[in-house]
Amino acid sequence: MTENAFENRATDATGRAPRADDTGRGHVALVGAGPGDPGLLTLRGLRALEAADVVVADRLGARTVLDGLAAEGVELAAEVVDVGKLPGHHAVPQDAINELLVTLARGGKRVVRLKGGDPYVFGRGGEELAYCRERGVDVVVVPGITSAVSVPAIAGIPLTHRGLATTFTVVTGHDQIQALGGARDHTVVLLMGVGTLANSAITLARGERGAECPVAIVEDGYGPRQRVTIGTLGTIAHQAAVRGVRSPAVVVVGDVVRLSPYAPAELAASAFAAPPAID
């Protein structure tokens, strides 16, 4: 079976999607770049990049993947447009990005919108898809590996684990989390949460989790500054300030943090400990 990133259109006799200059129509693929390691880009995402005329790339995650592919000898013919999106700083406003995608596609270009992580996990991919479709532009989505799962994994933290956690919730540090329920067996993953870490920790500690609930911060996952800081809801804001924690970072709250090899002895738990009996 042949796969391509634009498989909702007709294919030619070889099973490949027609190039934009063959049909006169451009199109857009929203591609998730993953957490920044080119080895974690999906095969379908790579094929879309190889077929693209233009790549509209975020700086965080997406640009790192493009640079990594180049370092590994993967040559892409596409022009790269850097729209410079970083946490708290959008060099190109979202409205302008939306319009750029439509303009390029209407000009007959095969466009890849390369986004860090997964386009549909706080990536505004749904907005871009709707904008293109409302204006008659063909658009498909190529999922990516979200940092909400992959970055904790590189620190040895599973988001669920038998006997410790059966549920997880992904939120941004900008969200109002007062109403977020659950106890330490309900894992919380905070994206873009460094700037509001102190407030988030205080808020989560007020509920069933309590101030002693374990917390991990994984900075620059898969990048050269990768670092793990582990504490509790009661201590993590001070630890982050002392260590100079910076974005990008993923914050994990819950008992699963105890499974990390970076966890101090007073917090550490065995991954093979027997789960509690269920009456």
C-alpha positions as CSV (number, residue, x, y, z in Angstrom):
1,M,0.0,0.0,0.0
2,T,1.4,3.4,-1.0
3,E,1.0,6.3,1.5
4,N,1.4,10.0,0.8
5,A,0.6,13.1,2.7
6,F,-2.0,14.3,0.3
7,E,-3.9,11.0,-0.1
8,N,-7.4,12.6,-0.2
9,R,-6.7,13.5,-3.8
10,A,-6.4,11.4,-6.9
11,T,-3.1,9.7,-7.6
12,D,-1.3,9.1,-10.9
13,A,-0.5,5.7,-12.4
14,T,2.5,5.3,-10.1
15,G,0.4,5.8,-7.0
16,R,1.9,9.2,-6.2
17,A,-0.1,12.3,-5.6
18,P,0.1,14.7,-8.6
19,R,2.5,17.6,-8.1
20,A,1.0,21.1,-7.8
21,D,2.4,22.1,-11.2
22,D,0.7,19.1,-12.8
23,T,-2.7,20.1,-11.7
24,G,-2.4,23.8,-11.4
25,R,-3.7,23.6,-7.8
26,G,-1.7,24.0,-4.7
27,H,-2.4,22.4,-1.4
28,V,-1.4,22.5,2.3
29,A,-0.2,19.7,4.6
30,L,-0.2,20.5,8.3
31,V,2.8,18.4,9.5
32,G,3.7,17.7,13.1
33,A,7.5,17.9,13.5
34,G,7.6,16.1,16.8
35,P,9.7,17.3,19.8
36,G,12.7,18.4,17.8
37,D,14.6,15.2,17.1
38,P,14.6,14.5,13.4
39,G,14.5,10.7,14.2
40,L,11.1,11.2,15.7
41,L,9.6,12.8,12.6
42,T,7.1,10.4,11.0
43,L,7.8,8.8,7.6
44,R,4.7,10.5,6.2
45,G,5.9,13.8,7.5
46,L,9.3,13.3,5.8
47,R,7.7,12.4,2.5
48,A,5.6,15.6,2.6
49,L,8.7,17.7,3.2
50,E,10.5,16.0,0.3
51,A,7.6,16.8,-2.0
52,A,7.0,20.4,-0.8
53,D,7.7,23.6,-2.7
54,V,7.5,25.7,0.4
55,V,7.8,24.9,4.1
56,V,6.3,27.4,6.5
57,A,8.1,26.5,9.8
58,D,7.8,27.4,13.4
59,R,11.1,28.1,15.1
60,L,10.6,25.8,18.1
61,G,10.8,22.1,17.2
62,A,10.2,22.5,13.5
63,R,13.3,24.5,12.6
64,T,15.4,22.1,14.7
65,V,14.1,19.1,12.7
66,L,14.9,20.8,9.4
67,D,18.4,21.6,10.6
68,G,18.8,18.0,11.9
69,L,17.7,16.5,8.6
70,A,20.2,18.7,6.7
71,A,23.0,17.5,9.1
72,E,22.1,13.9,8.3
73,G,22.3,14.6,4.5
74,V,18.6,14.9,3.7
75,E,18.3,17.5,1.0
76,L,15.0,19.3,0.7
77,A,14.3,21.4,-2.3
78,A,11.6,23.5,-0.7
79,E,12.0,27.1,0.2
80,V,11.7,27.6,4.0
81,V,9.7,30.5,5.4
82,D,10.4,30.9,9.1
83,V,7.4,32.4,10.9
84,G,9.4,32.5,14.1
85,K,6.8,31.3,16.7
86,L,8.3,30.9,20.2
87,P,6.5,30.7,23.6
88,G,5.2,34.2,24.3
89,H,6.6,35.6,21.1
90,H,5.0,35.4,17.6
91,A,7.1,37.2,15.1
92,V,4.4,36.6,12.5
93,P,0.8,36.9,13.8
94,Q,-1.4,33.8,13.4
95,D,-3.8,35.7,11.0
96,A,-0.9,36.4,8.7
97,I,0.3,32.8,8.8
98,N,-3.2,31.7,7.9
99,E,-3.3,34.0,4.9
100,L,0.2,33.1,3.8
101,L,-0.8,29.4,3.6
102,V,-3.8,30.3,1.4
103,T,-1.8,32.7,-0.8
104,L,0.9,30.1,-1.4
105,A,-1.5,27.3,-2.2
106,R,-3.6,29.5,-4.5
107,G,-0.3,30.3,-6.3
108,G,0.0,26.6,-7.2
109,K,2.5,25.7,-4.4
110,R,2.6,22.4,-2.5
111,V,2.9,23.8,1.0
112,V,4.0,22.1,4.3
113,R,3.1,23.9,7.5
114,L,5.6,22.4,9.8
115,K,4.7,22.7,13.5
116,G,6.5,21.5,16.6
117,G,4.9,18.5,18.3
118,D,1.5,17.6,16.9
119,P,-0.6,20.2,15.0
120,Y,-3.7,19.4,17.1
121,V,-2.1,19.7,20.6
122,F,-2.0,23.4,21.4
123,G,-0.6,24.0,17.9
124,R,-3.6,25.9,16.4
125,G,-3.7,23.3,13.6
126,G,-7.5,23.2,13.8
127,E,-7.7,27.0,13.1
128,E,-5.3,26.7,10.1
129,L,-7.2,23.8,8.7
130,A,-10.5,25.6,9.0
131,Y,-9.1,28.8,7.4
132,C,-7.8,26.9,4.4
133,R,-10.9,24.8,3.9
134,E,-13.2,27.8,4.2
135,R,-11.3,29.4,1.3
136,G,-11.3,26.3,-0.9
137,V,-7.8,25.2,-0.3
138,D,-7.1,21.4,-0.1
139,V,-5.5,20.6,3.3
140,V,-4.5,17.4,5.1
141,V,-3.0,16.7,8.5
142,V,0.0,14.6,9.3
143,P,0.1,13.9,13.0
144,G,3.3,14.4,15.0
145,I,4.7,13.1,18.3
146,T,3.6,15.6,20.9
147,S,6.1,16.9,23.5
148,A,3.4,16.3,26.2
149,V,4.2,12.6,25.9
150,S,7.7,12.3,24.4
151,V,9.5,14.8,26.6
152,P,8.5,13.2,29.9
153,A,9.4,9.8,28.3
154,I,13.0,10.9,27.8
155,A,13.2,11.7,31.5
156,G,11.9,8.2,32.3
157,I,8.4,9.4,33.3
158,P,5.4,7.5,31.9
159,L,2.2,9.4,32.1
160,T,0.2,6.4,33.2
161,H,1.5,3.4,35.2
162,R,-0.3,0.5,36.8
163,G,-0.8,1.3,40.5
164,L,0.3,4.9,40.2
165,A,-1.8,6.7,37.6
166,T,-4.5,5.7,35.1
167,T,-5.4,9.2,33.8
168,F,-3.5,12.2,32.5
169,T,-4.5,15.7,31.5
170,V,-2.5,18.1,29.2
171,V,-3.0,21.8,29.8
172,T,-1.0,25.0,29.1
173,G,0.4,27.2,31.8
174,H,-1.9,29.9,30.5
175,D,-5.0,27.9,31.3
176,Q,-7.1,28.5,34.4
177,I,-6.4,25.3,36.3
178,Q,-8.4,26.0,39.5
179,A,-11.1,23.6,38.5
180,L,-8.7,20.8,37.5
181,G,-9.6,17.9,39.9
182,G,-7.9,14.7,40.7
183,A,-5.2,13.6,43.1
184,R,-1.6,12.4,42.7
185,D,-2.8,9.4,40.6
186,H,-4.1,11.9,38.0
187,T,-1.0,13.1,36.1
188,V,-1.0,16.7,34.9
189,V,1.2,17.8,32.1
190,L,1.8,21.5,31.8
191,L,3.0,22.9,28.4
192,M,4.3,26.5,28.2
193,G,4.2,26.5,31.9
194,V,7.5,28.0,33.1
195,G,6.3,31.6,33.3
196,T,3.3,30.7,35.5
197,L,4.9,27.8,37.4
198,A,4.6,29.3,40.9
199,N,0.9,30.1,40.4
200,S,0.3,26.6,39.0
201,A,2.1,24.9,41.8
202,I,0.2,26.8,44.5
203,T,-3.1,26.1,42.7
204,L,-2.6,22.4,42.3
205,A,-1.3,22.0,45.8
206,R,-4.6,23.3,47.3
207,G,-6.5,20.3,46.1
208,E,-6.1,16.6,46.9
209,R,-2.5,16.5,45.5
210,G,-1.1,18.5,48.3
211,A,2.3,20.3,48.6
212,E,4.2,17.0,48.7
213,C,3.0,15.9,45.3
214,P,6.1,15.1,43.0
215,V,6.8,17.5,40.1
216,A,9.3,17.3,37.3
217,I,10.5,19.9,34.9
218,V,12.1,18.7,31.7
219,E,13.9,21.5,29.8
220,D,14.7,21.5,26.2
221,G,13.7,17.9,25.6
222,Y,15.8,16.2,22.9
223,G,17.9,19.4,22.7
224,P,21.4,20.4,23.7
225,R,20.2,22.0,27.0
226,Q,18.2,19.1,28.1
227,R,17.9,19.0,31.9
228,V,15.6,17.6,34.5
229,T,14.6,19.2,37.8
230,I,12.5,17.2,40.3
231,G,10.8,18.4,43.5
232,T,7.3,18.8,44.9
233,L,4.5,21.3,44.4
234,G,5.7,23.0,47.6
235,T,9.4,23.3,46.4
236,I,9.4,23.4,42.6
237,A,9.0,27.1,42.1
238,H,12.0,27.9,44.3
239,Q,14.1,25.1,42.7
240,A,13.3,26.5,39.2
241,A,14.3,30.0,40.2
242,V,17.6,28.8,41.7
243,R,18.5,26.6,38.7
244,G,17.4,29.3,36.2
245,V,14.8,27.0,34.5
246,R,13.9,28.3,31.0
247,S,11.5,27.6,28.2
248,P,10.9,25.4,26.3
249,A,10.1,23.0,29.1
250,V,7.4,20.4,30.0
251,V,6.2,20.1,33.6
252,V,4.8,16.9,34.9
253,V,2.8,16.7,38.2
254,G,1.9,13.4,39.9
255,D,3.2,10.2,41.4
256,V,4.5,8.9,38.1
257,V,7.4,11.4,38.6
258,R,8.7,9.1,41.3
259,L,9.6,6.5,38.5
260,S,12.1,8.8,36.9
261,P,15.8,7.8,37.3
262,Y,16.4,11.5,38.1
263,A,14.1,11.3,41.2
264,P,15.9,11.8,44.5
265,A,15.8,8.9,46.9
266,E,13.1,10.4,49.1
267,L,10.7,10.5,46.2
268,A,11.8,7.5,44.1
269,A,9.5,4.5,43.5
270,S,10.1,1.1,41.9
271,A,8.4,0.6,38.5
272,F,7.9,-3.0,39.5
273,A,6.3,-2.4,42.9
274,A,3.1,-4.4,43.3
275,P,0.0,-2.2,42.8
276,P,-2.4,-1.8,45.7
277,A,-5.0,-4.4,46.1
278,I,-8.5,-3.5,44.8
279,D,-11.3,-4.6,47.2
